[in-house]
Amino acid sequence: MARPIPLLLQGVGVELLYSFVIIVCSLMIYYATKEMYELSSYKGIKYFRQAFLLFAVAYFFKSFINILLVYFGTSRIIDINPRFIGAATLFLFMLFGSLAVFYLVYSLMWKKWNGKSAFILGIFYILSILISFVIITTRQIEVFLGVSLFILAVAIFGMYLTHKESKNKKKKSNIYVIYTLLFVFWILNIIEVLIPNFFQFYQILVYLASLGIFLTILYKVLKKSGSD
C-alpha cells in the first residue's frame, strides 16, 4: 500500500464533507418532490427528481475517488493504473454525472420531445457511456474539456428553446440561470477530479458556489412543496 500524500490527507476531509452535503441535498430534493410528482404526474418533475438522484450517486463515487487518491498515493485519478478500481470509479462518476445533466435537460424539454422519450433517453444513455469511456481510455484532459463543452452546449440549447416558447419568460429566467450555473459547476467539479491542482487557489470558492446552487434549489423545492 502506497503512503498517503500529506496534502491529500489534509484535503480529504473537506472533500468528503463537500460530497456528503451535496449527496444529502440531492436526496432531499429527490424525496421532497415525490409528493409533488404523485399529485401532478407532471413529467418534468419526474425527470428533475431523477437528475438529482443521479447527482447523489455521482457524488458518492466522487467521495470514493478521493479515498482512492489517498490509498494509491497519487494526485490524479487518471494516474491510477486502469486495471485497478480507479478507472471503474471514474467511469461511474462520469456516467451518472453526465446522465444527471442530460436528465435536467430532458426535464425542460419533455413536452417538445413527448412521444420520443425512449429514443431520446436512449441517446442520452449512449452518449453518457461513450463520454465516460472516452475519458478513461484517452486520459486526455483536452478530450474531457471538449466533451464538457458539448454537454454544456446541449444544455444551454435546450434551455434556450424552452425559454423561447415559454409564456412566463421572467419567471422561467431564474430557473434557467440556476440550471446553467449547476451545469457549469458540474463541469468544474469534474475538472477538479481530473486535475486536482487546477483550482488550487479557488477550490473552496468553487465548492461554496456549488453548495450554494444545490442549497438554493433545495430551498426552492422545500418552499414549493411546503406551500402545496
C-alpha angles and dihedrals in degrees: 000000000000119000113256117251109245092225091055091048090053093052102036092083092055090045093051093045091050093050091045092055091047091050092049092047091048093049092046090052090048095051096037090059095048095090091042090057095043091053097044104025085212106165093209089065090047094058092039089057093047091051092060092045087056090048089054091053092045093053090047087062090044088060089049090051091056091051090050092051090057093043095051093040095234134124099221131048091220089060090067112098109264090231090067129078091264093082092049092048093050090047092054092045091053093042098052093039093051091047090051091055092047091049090053089053090049092050087062097040103038094108092053091046096040111142091026098068096119091049096045095044089047089056090048091052092048092048092048092050092047092047092051093045094049092050096052095042101044094036087198119141091206090060091052093049090052092049091047092053088050092053091046091049091052091049095048092045091052092050091047092055092047093047091049092056096039118113094204100049096164094055093045094049093074091053092050092050090052092047092049092050090047091054092047094049090047089058091046090052091053090049088051090054094049096039108024094181094050091092096030094141098029102039094107091050091052090049093048092047091050091049090048091056094049093045091049091053090046091051092050092047094049091046091050095046091045093052090053 
